[in-house]
Amino acid sequence: FFPSTESDEAKVARRRVEEQRHRRTSQAGTLVLVNVCQVLLFLQVFLTAQAEDRLPIGVAFGGLALLSWVLYGVYRAAQRSAYELESLVFLLISIGAAVTAAYDPAALYKLLITVVMGMVLFLAMSGVLRDLHLSIRARWPVAIAAGALLAFNVVLGERIFGAKNWISIGPLSFQPSELVKIAFILAGAATLDRLFAKRNLVFTILFSAYCVGCLALMSDFGTALIFFVAYMTMLFVATSSYLWFGAGIAGGSVAAVAAYYLFPHVRRRVEA
């Protein structure tokens, strides 16, 4: 019977706190379900593995479960609310670990190391992308590093299944183009708010053409297609120009037809 003395602002703040608390609870529950799946995958491969393979299997799955909660704790400390996608990523990595355990258990140590490296890179990139001014300042260094990495790959890359996109350093092998994808998005997106300036548009076009050209020399046309689609999307979102978009689609179509006729492994994949 008595009217509430709580202000509208206080009600909104209280409701927001309650929603965040419920969101954290549901995210933690989802992560627990991921851990249950990890346990089931672990038991499936552990119980059928040779005695000497059980240690790397246990270390890998135990490490993945621990890392999933470490990242969740980092998110909580940074007051970042969303964690659904990260839970899905850990589930997919665990499925990959189960496949690896069935065929090459010794490689699970390498898998765990690369997951840690990926987490560090992911958190670093997240911090950079949340600061617009830092992202813009990092555009040129990132673009130069990406260009040098692709050039290194063109010269010293290892050709596997028709594409020259692998670099081996000691026990680790990786595809530099996967790192360049991140650099490409960062360098391209950092110019979106100023893409109407002619020099920024020229920079984006030249950088995109260089990346796609290097990938063509490496015969990695699948990655080149990903770069091209990302470039066309960013260009159209920034300019809304059907002229630029049509010219890009026409050029990409010509390049795709040329790749089909010039490279036998491309024809085999299309036919398959």
C-alpha positions in Angstrom: 0.0 0.0 0.0 3.0 2.3 0.3 4.6 3.8 -2.8 8.2 2.9 -3.6 10.8 5.5 -2.6 13.3 4.0 -5.1 14.1 6.3 -8.0 13.8 5.2 -11.6 17.6 5.4 -12.0 18.1 3.1 -9.0 15.5 0.6 -10.4 17.3 0.5 -13.7 20.7 0.0 -12.0 19.3 -2.8 -9.8 17.7 -4.5 -12.7 20.9 -4.4 -14.6 22.9 -5.9 -11.8 20.4 -8.7 -11.5 20.6 -9.4 -15.2 24.4 -9.5 -15.1 24.3 -11.8 -12.1 21.9 -14.2 -13.9 24.1 -13.9 -17.1 27.2 -14.9 -15.2 25.4 -17.8 -13.6 24.1 -19.1 -16.9 27.6 -18.7 -18.5 29.2 -20.6 -15.6 26.6 -23.3 -16.0 27.4 -23.6 -19.7 31.1 -23.9 -19.0 30.3 -26.7 -16.5 28.5 -28.5 -19.4 31.5 -28.0 -21.6 33.7 -29.6 -18.8 31.3 -32.5 -18.7 31.7 -33.0 -22.4 35.5 -32.8 -21.9 35.3 -35.5 -19.3 33.3 -37.8 -21.7 35.8 -37.2 -24.5 38.7 -37.8 -22.2 37.2 -41.1 -20.9 36.5 -42.2 -24.5 40.1 -41.9 -25.6 41.8 -42.6 -22.2 40.2 -46.0 -21.6 41.2 -47.3 -25.1 44.7 -45.7 -25.2 48.0 -47.5 -24.8 49.6 -47.1 -21.3 52.4 -44.8 -22.6 49.8 -42.5 -24.3 47.6 -41.9 -21.2 49.9 -39.2 -19.7 49.7 -36.7 -22.6 45.9 -37.4 -22.9 45.4 -36.6 -19.2 47.6 -33.5 -19.4 45.9 -32.2 -22.5 42.3 -32.5 -21.3 43.1 -31.4 -17.8 44.9 -28.4 -19.2 42.0 -27.5 -21.5 39.5 -27.6 -18.6 41.8 -25.5 -16.5 42.4 -22.9 -19.3 38.7 -22.6 -19.9 38.2 -21.5 -16.2 41.3 -19.3 -16.3 39.9 -17.3 -19.3 36.5 -17.1 -17.5 38.3 -15.7 -14.5 40.1 -13.1 -16.6 36.7 -12.1 -18.1 35.2 -11.7 -14.6 38.2 -9.6 -13.4 37.9 -7.4 -16.5 34.1 -7.2 -16.0 33.4 -8.5 -19.5 30.0 -10.2 -19.6 29.9 -12.3 -22.8 31.5 -15.8 -22.6 29.2 -18.0 -24.7 31.4 -18.0 -27.8 34.5 -18.8 -25.8 32.8 -21.8 -24.2 32.0 -23.1 -27.7 35.6 -22.6 -28.8 36.8 -24.7 -25.9 34.3 -27.4 -26.8 35.5 -27.5 -30.4 39.2 -27.6 -29.3 38.4 -30.5 -27.0 36.8 -32.4 -29.9 40.0 -31.7 -31.9 42.0 -33.0 -29.0 40.0 -36.2 -29.0 40.7 -36.7 -32.7 44.4 -36.0 -32.1 44.5 -38.4 -29.2 43.2 -41.2 -31.4 45.8 -40.7 -34.1 48.9 -39.0 -32.5 48.7 -38.7 -28.7 52.3 -37.3 -28.5 51.1 -34.2 -30.4 48.7 -33.2 -27.6 51.5 -31.3 -25.8 51.9 -29.2 -29.0 48.2 -28.7 -29.1 48.1 -27.4 -25.6 51.0 -25.0 -26.2 49.3 -23.6 -29.3 46.1 -23.1 -27.3 48.0 -21.1 -24.7 49.6 -19.0 -27.5 46.2 -18.5 -29.1 44.7 -17.3 -25.8 47.5 -14.8 -25.2 47.2 -13.4 -28.8 43.4 -13.3 -28.5 43.5 -11.3 -25.2 46.1 -8.9 -26.6 44.1 -8.3 -29.8 40.9 -7.8 -27.7 42.7 -5.1 -25.7 43.9 -3.3 -28.9 40.5 -3.5 -30.7 38.7 -2.0 -27.7 40.8 1.2 -28.0 40.0 2.9 -31.3 42.9 5.3 -31.1 45.4 2.5 -30.4 43.9 0.5 -33.3 44.4 3.4 -35.7 48.0 3.9 -34.5 48.8 0.2 -34.8 47.5 0.1 -38.4 50.8 0.8 -40.1 53.1 -1.5 -37.9 50.6 -4.3 -38.2 50.3 -3.9 -42.0 54.1 -3.9 -42.4 54.5 -6.9 -40.2 51.8 -8.8 -42.1 53.4 -7.9 -45.4 56.8 -9.1 -44.3 55.3 -12.4 -42.9 53.5 -13.1 -46.2 56.7 -12.3 -48.2 58.6 -14.7 -45.9 56.0 -17.4 -46.5 56.2 -16.9 -50.3 60.0 -17.4 -50.3 60.5 -20.1 -47.6 57.0 -21.7 -47.3 56.5 -25.5 -47.5 54.0 -26.7 -50.2 51.4 -29.1 -48.9 48.4 -30.3 -50.9 49.2 -27.8 -53.6 49.4 -24.7 -51.4 52.7 -23.2 -50.2 51.4 -21.9 -46.9 53.2 -23.7 -44.1 56.3 -22.6 -42.1 58.1 -25.0 -39.8 60.2 -23.7 -36.9 61.6 -26.6 -34.9 58.7 -28.8 -33.7 56.1 -26.2 -34.5 54.5 -25.6 -37.9 52.0 -22.9 -38.7 50.3 -21.0 -41.5 51.4 -17.3 -41.5 48.2 -16.5 -43.4 46.2 -17.3 -40.4 47.9 -14.5 -38.4 47.7 -12.2 -41.4 43.9 -12.6 -41.4 43.9 -10.9 -38.0 46.2 -8.2 -39.1 44.1 -7.7 -42.3 40.9 -7.1 -40.3 42.7 -4.8 -37.9 44.4 -2.7 -40.5 41.3 -2.6 -42.7 38.8 -1.9 -39.9 41.0 0.9 -38.4 40.4 2.9 -41.6 36.6 2.5 -41.7 35.8 5.7 -39.9 38.1 7.6 -42.3 37.7 5.6 -45.5 36.2 8.4 -47.4 39.6 10.0 -47.4 41.3 9.1 -50.7 44.6 8.1 -49.2 42.9 5.7 -46.7 40.9 4.1 -49.5 44.1 3.7 -51.6 45.9 2.1 -48.6 43.1 -0.4 -48.0 43.0 -1.4 -51.7 46.8 -1.7 -52.0 47.1 -3.7 -48.8 44.3 -6.0 -49.8 45.7 -6.5 -53.3 49.2 -7.3 -51.8 47.7 -9.9 -49.4 45.6 -11.6 -52.1 48.6 -11.5 -54.6 50.9 -13.2 -52.1 48.3 -15.8 -51.4 47.9 -16.4 -55.2 51.7 -16.9 -55.4 51.4 -19.4 -52.6 48.5 -21.1 -54.4 46.4 -20.7 -51.3 43.2 -19.6 -53.1 40.8 -20.6 -50.3 42.4 -18.1 -47.9 42.6 -15.5 -50.8 38.8 -15.9 -51.2 38.3 -15.2 -47.5 40.5 -12.1 -47.7 38.6 -10.9 -50.8 35.2 -11.4 -49.2 36.3 -9.6 -46.0 37.7 -6.7 -48.1 34.5 -6.3 -50.2 32.4 -6.4 -47.0 34.5 -3.7 -45.3 34.6 -1.6 -48.5 30.8 -1.7 -49.0 30.0 -1.0 -45.4 32.3 2.0 -45.4 31.4 3.5 -48.7 27.9 2.1 -49.7 29.3 2.5 -53.3 27.8 0.0 -55.8 30.4 1.1 -58.3 33.3 0.1 -56.1 31.5 -3.1 -55.1 30.7 -4.1 -58.7 34.2 -3.4 -59.9 35.6 -5.6 -57.1 33.2 -8.4 -57.8 34.1 -8.3 -61.5 37.8 -8.3 -60.8 37.4 -11.2 -58.3 35.4 -13.2 -60.8 38.1 -12.8 -63.5 40.7 -13.9 -61.0 38.7 -16.9 -59.9 38.2 -18.1 -63.5 41.9 -17.6 -64.2 42.9 -19.6 -61.1 40.6 -22.5 -62.2 42.3 -22.8 -65.6 45.9 -22.1 -64.5 46.1 -24.4 -61.4 45.3 -28.1 -61.6 44.8 -28.5 -57.8 42.1 -25.8 -57.9 40.3 -27.7 -60.7 40.5 -31.0 -58.7 39.0 -29.4 -55.7 36.2 -27.7 -57.6 35.4 -31.0 -59.4 35.5 -32.9 -56.0 
